[in-house]
Amino acid sequence: MPALCRDCLAEFDAGTRCPSCGRPRIVSHDELWSLSIAHMDCDAFYASVEKRENPALADKPVIIGGGKRGVVSTACYVARIRGVRSAMPMFKALQLCPDAVVLKPRMSLYAEVSRKIRGFMEELTPAIEPLSLDEAFLDLTGTARLHGAPPAVVLARLVKRMKAELGVTGSIGLSHNKFLAKIASDLDKPHGFSVIGAAETQAFLRPKPVRMIWGVGQATQDALERSGIRSFEDLLRWEREDLTARFGSMGDRLWHLARGEDHRRVTRDAPVKSISNETTFHEDTADPDLLDGHLWRMCEKVADRAKAKGLAGRVVVLKVKRADFQLITRRHALGDATQMADRIYREARALFDQLGPRGPYRLLGAGISQLVPAEQADRLGDLLDPQAARRAGAERATDAIRAKFGEDAIVKGRALR
């Protein structure tokens, strides 16, 4: 069976230790040299970067996140052993790990390290599909001759270089499609390297829970369980037509994934699906002026990003989390797409007003989805609001002034709340 030492990169027949360096960090698999679709996921990325910046934190539990009222962005593995998880309320994380070092995120620093990792990847293949700052799919099909080594060796070189030059580790999942590569990268974290071959796909998946599927959230999982579907084996009992009738397009996707089928390609420039902005308050609030000010600023940021990307949204989205951690999302489809802050705000504000006086709130967010090119935006106008065109003209004039004189050249009164 082909085997690879992840420390010295020696290639050999399978064994418990590397015959060259004697170390046990071995990956072996019958299909090791033939698979070429990979998912690389950095290990506790933000926390790893912070520990690199401050070696005194090396053996301490580190949590990256907002103050006591915020949530955990990520946690190092020392903290995870205590039960701390991403998106956990900070107060709960500190109950589990009271001696944790809590640090505010430094996104510019993490983005800088991410750009360097992306540069390493660019040297290996042009087929890279980033999912976030710290993870990406790579397609290394046909690169063996270029690099003088099969994809598995090239990927082991990548994570070794990340550790040596950047001080961060990553876990590799290698398989024959994106779905399985993503699953594989989670099997042996941190600093892991896992392989799922074509021959073993169905046997591997059959007993696994459906929550393993990327994108299946709690609501979908609950719906599946109400239909008696908890594992891939349960999914395999359903006919394709029945799954589609019950769950729509998700049902058709589930039918394919239950068989380990995923025909999506690694897409270098995957389209942006939504643009949003949100904030978690340090203290729960029901203050109408404060909430309105935050909502306007968020909508303005969403509009700025949409304009910068040349995009507009057909759907406005509002997201709130109440003091009891109940998360509520509301959407409103527009007659035509928009990228204007004024219109996004007015629609989001209407959605917020529909919730009624049920605060206080600990999180507020706004965004747009179903994105289209900016040329398709704001063409119909609002027949029920004769002042909409005038406000849109004022907003575009404001954009032009800010582009020339800076972001603070003009500030709306509600933004100061």
GULORO-118087 format. One line per field, with one value per residue (C-alpha): x, y, z. Coordinates in nm, 2 decimals. Each point is the difference from the previous one (the first is absolute). Layout:
BEGIN
east	c(X,...)
north	c(Y,...)
up	c(Z,...)
//
This chain:
BEGIN
east	c(0.00,0.14,0.12,0.14,0.19,-0.15,0.32,0.28,-0.23,0.15,-0.21,-0.01,-0.22,-0.23,0.15,-0.05,0.31,0.19,0.30,0.20,-0.06,-0.16,-0.30,-0.36,-0.18,-0.09,-0.29,-0.07,-0.27,-0.06,-0.10,0.25,0.19,-0.31,-0.23,0.02,-0.29,0.10,-0.14,0.25,-0.12,0.22,-0.01,-0.16,0.14,-0.05,0.12,0.30,0.10,-0.03,0.22,0.25,0.01,0.03,0.18,-0.08,-0.36,0.13,-0.14,-0.29,-0.36,-0.07,-0.34,-0.05,-0.32,-0.19,-0.04,-0.22,-0.31,0.14,0.06,0.31,0.15,0.24,0.19,0.33,0.00,0.09,-0.32,-0.20,0.10,-0.19,-0.31,0.04,-0.14,-0.03,-0.33,-0.04,-0.11,0.31,-0.15,-0.05,0.35,0.15,-0.21,0.16,0.35,0.03,0.38,-0.02,0.19,-0.27,0.12,-0.19,0.03,0.27,-0.15,0.27,0.27,-0.19,-0.06,0.37,0.08,-0.28,0.14,0.34,-0.17,-0.19,0.33,0.14,-0.30,0.03,0.34,-0.17,-0.31,-0.22,-0.31,-0.05,-0.35,0.04,-0.29,0.13,0.33,0.11,-0.13,-0.02,-0.06,0.29,-0.01,0.34,-0.11,0.27,0.27,0.22,0.23,0.04,0.09,0.18,-0.23,-0.36,-0.25,0.02,0.38,-0.06,-0.27,0.23,0.26,-0.26,-0.09,0.36,0.10,-0.29,0.13,0.36,-0.05,-0.32,-0.03,-0.35,-0.11,-0.27,-0.19,-0.03,-0.30,0.07,-0.26,-0.17,-0.25,-0.05,-0.27,0.23,0.31,-0.18,-0.10,0.34,0.17,-0.20,0.09,0.34,0.03,0.22,0.30,-0.17,0.01,-0.30,-0.09,-0.34,0.04,-0.26,-0.01,-0.09,-0.24,-0.33,0.13,0.15,-0.32,-0.27,0.01,0.09,-0.26,-0.15,0.12,0.34,-0.12,0.14,-0.30,-0.25,-0.09,-0.21,-0.33,0.07,0.13,-0.32,-0.21,0.20,-0.04,-0.38,0.01,0.20,0.33,0.29,0.28,0.12,-0.14,-0.34,0.04,0.08,-0.34,-0.18,-0.07,0.14,-0.35,-0.13,0.29,-0.05,-0.37,0.06,0.30,0.01,0.35,0.16,-0.16,0.16,0.34,-0.04,-0.07,0.33,0.20,-0.14,0.19,0.31,-0.07,0.10,0.06,0.08,0.33,0.26,-0.09,0.27,-0.23,-0.32,-0.28,-0.09,-0.34,-0.08,0.14,-0.07,0.12,-0.09,0.11,-0.03,-0.07,0.21,-0.33,-0.35,-0.19,-0.36,0.09,-0.18,0.24,0.31,-0.15,-0.10,0.34,0.17,-0.24,0.07,0.38,-0.03,-0.21,0.24,0.29,-0.19,-0.08,0.36,0.12,-0.26,0.10,0.37,-0.07,-0.24,-0.29,-0.35,-0.25,-0.35,-0.07,0.06,0.08,-0.03,0.15,-0.05,0.09,-0.21,0.13,-0.11,0.23,-0.30,0.12,-0.25,0.06,-0.25,0.02,-0.19,0.02,0.02,-0.17,0.34,0.35,0.17,0.34,-0.12,0.05,-0.32,-0.22,0.18,-0.05,-0.37,-0.07,0.20,-0.16,-0.35,0.10,0.13,-0.32,-0.20,0.17,-0.18,0.13,0.16,0.36,0.24,0.24,0.36,0.07,-0.12,0.09,-0.11,0.09,-0.11,-0.01,-0.10,0.27,0.00,0.23,-0.04,-0.13,-0.32,-0.05,-0.25,-0.15,-0.37,0.00,-0.26,-0.34,-0.14,0.28,0.04,0.30,0.20,0.17,0.10,0.16,0.18,0.14,0.11,0.17,0.20,0.11,0.11,0.19,0.18,0.09,0.13,0.21,0.17,0.03,-0.02,-0.26,-0.06,-0.08,-0.37,-0.17,-0.37,-0.15,-0.14,0.35,0.10,-0.26)
north	c(0.00,0.34,0.21,0.35,0.14,0.34,0.11,-0.09,-0.06,-0.34,-0.23,-0.37,-0.31,0.02,-0.04,0.14,0.22,0.17,-0.20,0.32,0.21,-0.25,0.22,-0.12,0.28,-0.22,0.02,-0.32,-0.09,-0.22,0.31,0.24,0.07,0.03,0.24,0.38,0.19,0.15,0.22,0.18,0.14,0.19,-0.11,0.26,0.26,0.33,-0.15,-0.16,0.33,0.17,-0.27,0.05,0.37,-0.06,-0.33,0.05,-0.11,-0.33,-0.24,0.22,-0.02,0.29,0.12,0.25,0.20,0.30,0.10,-0.19,0.08,-0.12,-0.34,-0.22,0.05,-0.29,-0.17,-0.18,-0.38,0.04,0.19,-0.24,-0.29,0.19,0.02,0.34,0.02,0.26,0.21,-0.08,0.29,0.14,-0.02,-0.38,-0.04,0.17,-0.22,-0.30,0.15,0.28,0.03,0.06,0.29,0.19,0.21,0.22,-0.10,0.17,-0.06,0.20,-0.23,-0.32,0.13,0.06,-0.36,-0.13,0.18,-0.17,-0.34,0.08,0.09,-0.35,-0.16,0.21,-0.17,-0.34,0.05,0.27,-0.20,0.15,0.07,0.19,-0.05,0.25,0.14,-0.34,-0.27,-0.08,-0.27,-0.09,-0.20,-0.15,-0.21,-0.02,0.17,-0.31,0.05,0.38,-0.06,-0.34,-0.15,-0.11,0.24,-0.17,0.09,0.35,0.06,-0.14,0.25,0.28,-0.05,-0.06,0.33,0.18,-0.13,0.09,0.34,0.13,-0.19,-0.13,-0.36,-0.13,-0.33,-0.16,-0.20,-0.18,-0.18,-0.02,0.28,0.32,-0.15,-0.28,0.21,0.24,-0.29,-0.15,0.32,-0.01,-0.37,0.05,0.36,0.17,-0.04,-0.30,-0.16,-0.23,-0.18,-0.13,-0.21,-0.07,-0.38,0.06,0.29,-0.17,-0.22,0.30,0.22,-0.26,0.02,0.37,0.25,0.24,0.30,-0.07,0.15,0.35,0.25,-0.22,0.23,-0.08,0.09,-0.24,-0.27,0.03,-0.03,-0.31,-0.16,0.05,-0.20,-0.28,0.10,0.01,-0.17,-0.05,-0.35,0.15,0.23,-0.30,-0.15,0.29,0.03,0.31,0.12,-0.03,0.19,0.28,0.01,0.03,0.23,0.17,0.06,-0.09,-0.35,-0.05,0.11,-0.24,-0.29,0.05,0.07,-0.32,-0.18,0.21,0.18,0.37,0.13,0.36,0.12,0.19,0.35,0.27,0.29,-0.13,0.25,0.20,-0.12,0.28,0.31,0.07,0.17,-0.07,0.09,-0.16,0.26,0.01,0.04,-0.11,0.30,0.10,0.37,0.09,0.28,-0.21,-0.29,0.23,0.16,-0.34,-0.12,0.30,-0.04,-0.37,0.07,0.27,-0.24,-0.27,0.26,0.11,-0.35,-0.07,0.31,-0.09,-0.35,0.13,-0.21,0.05,-0.21,-0.11,-0.10,0.20,-0.20,0.09,-0.21,0.05,-0.20,0.06,0.00,-0.36,-0.09,-0.06,0.07,0.15,0.06,0.19,0.06,0.22,-0.04,0.33,0.09,0.06,-0.03,0.28,0.11,0.32,0.04,0.20,-0.27,-0.29,0.19,0.07,-0.36,-0.13,0.25,-0.12,-0.36,0.11,0.18,-0.31,-0.18,0.22,0.11,-0.33,0.11,0.04,-0.12,-0.11,-0.03,0.20,-0.06,0.11,-0.11,-0.08,-0.32,-0.14,0.23,0.12,0.24,0.37,0.08,-0.17,0.21,0.26,0.03,-0.01,0.25,0.00,0.10,0.02,0.24,0.30,0.12,-0.32,0.13,0.32,-0.18,-0.24,0.30,0.15,-0.32,-0.03,0.36,-0.08,-0.30,0.23,0.25,-0.27,-0.15,0.33,0.14,-0.31,-0.21,0.27,0.28,-0.06,-0.19,-0.06,0.11,-0.35,-0.14,0.19,-0.17)
up	c(0.00,-0.09,0.30,0.06,0.30,0.08,0.17,-0.25,-0.30,-0.07,-0.21,0.08,0.05,0.31,0.34,0.36,-0.03,-0.27,-0.11,-0.07,0.31,0.24,0.08,0.02,-0.19,-0.29,-0.25,-0.20,-0.24,-0.31,-0.20,0.15,-0.32,-0.22,0.19,-0.08,0.15,0.34,0.28,0.21,0.33,0.24,0.36,0.24,-0.24,0.19,0.33,-0.18,-0.14,0.34,0.16,-0.28,0.08,0.38,0.08,0.37,-0.10,-0.15,0.28,0.11,-0.09,-0.24,-0.11,-0.28,0.03,0.13,0.36,0.25,-0.20,-0.33,-0.15,-0.06,-0.35,0.05,0.28,0.02,0.05,0.37,0.05,-0.22,0.23,0.27,-0.22,-0.16,-0.36,-0.27,0.02,0.37,0.22,0.17,0.35,-0.05,-0.14,0.30,0.23,-0.16,-0.02,0.26,-0.04,-0.38,-0.16,-0.19,-0.30,-0.24,-0.36,-0.21,-0.34,-0.19,0.15,-0.08,-0.36,-0.05,0.11,-0.22,-0.30,0.05,0.02,-0.32,-0.16,0.10,-0.16,-0.32,-0.05,0.00,-0.22,-0.15,0.10,0.35,0.15,0.33,0.25,0.26,0.12,0.14,-0.24,-0.37,-0.25,-0.24,-0.32,-0.07,-0.29,-0.27,0.21,0.09,-0.30,0.08,0.36,-0.05,0.27,0.04,0.16,0.35,0.02,-0.12,0.26,0.28,-0.12,0.02,0.37,0.09,-0.16,0.18,0.33,-0.07,-0.16,0.16,0.33,-0.07,-0.07,-0.23,-0.05,-0.34,-0.14,-0.32,-0.21,-0.34,0.04,0.21,0.23,0.12,0.01,0.24,0.22,0.00,0.12,0.32,0.08,0.15,0.13,0.09,-0.24,-0.16,-0.35,-0.08,-0.32,-0.12,-0.32,-0.26,0.08,0.36,-0.04,0.06,0.28,0.17,-0.03,0.08,0.38,0.03,0.12,-0.26,0.21,-0.15,-0.32,-0.04,-0.02,0.19,0.29,0.31,-0.18,-0.29,0.24,0.20,-0.32,-0.10,0.34,-0.01,-0.32,0.17,-0.17,0.24,-0.19,-0.36,0.02,0.07,-0.31,-0.22,0.07,-0.17,-0.37,-0.17,-0.09,0.35,0.15,-0.26,0.07,0.37,0.01,-0.34,-0.15,0.33,-0.03,-0.34,0.13,0.30,-0.23,-0.18,0.31,0.16,-0.28,0.04,-0.33,-0.03,-0.35,0.10,-0.13,0.19,-0.12,0.03,0.02,0.15,-0.02,0.31,0.12,0.26,0.16,0.37,0.31,0.36,0.35,0.35,0.27,0.32,0.19,-0.11,-0.12,-0.09,-0.05,-0.32,-0.10,0.06,-0.20,-0.28,-0.01,-0.02,-0.27,-0.22,0.03,-0.09,-0.30,-0.11,0.03,-0.20,-0.27,-0.01,-0.05,-0.26,-0.20,0.03,-0.14,-0.27,0.15,0.12,0.19,-0.07,0.36,0.32,0.31,0.37,0.28,0.37,0.31,0.31,0.36,0.03,-0.30,-0.23,-0.35,-0.24,-0.38,-0.22,-0.37,-0.25,-0.38,-0.19,-0.33,-0.14,0.14,0.19,0.12,0.16,0.38,0.04,-0.16,0.19,0.32,-0.05,-0.09,0.30,0.23,-0.11,0.07,0.34,0.08,-0.08,0.28,0.26,0.34,0.09,0.09,0.15,-0.27,0.01,-0.37,-0.30,-0.37,-0.35,-0.35,-0.36,-0.19,-0.34,-0.15,-0.35,-0.20,0.10,-0.35,0.10,0.31,0.09,-0.35,0.08,0.29,0.28,-0.13,0.35,0.11,-0.23,0.21,-0.06,-0.32,0.17,0.29,-0.23,-0.19,0.33,0.10,-0.32,0.04,0.35,-0.13,-0.25,0.27,0.24,-0.28,-0.05,0.36,0.22,0.19,0.26,-0.25,0.04,0.29,0.04,0.33,0.07,-0.03,0.32,0.22)
//
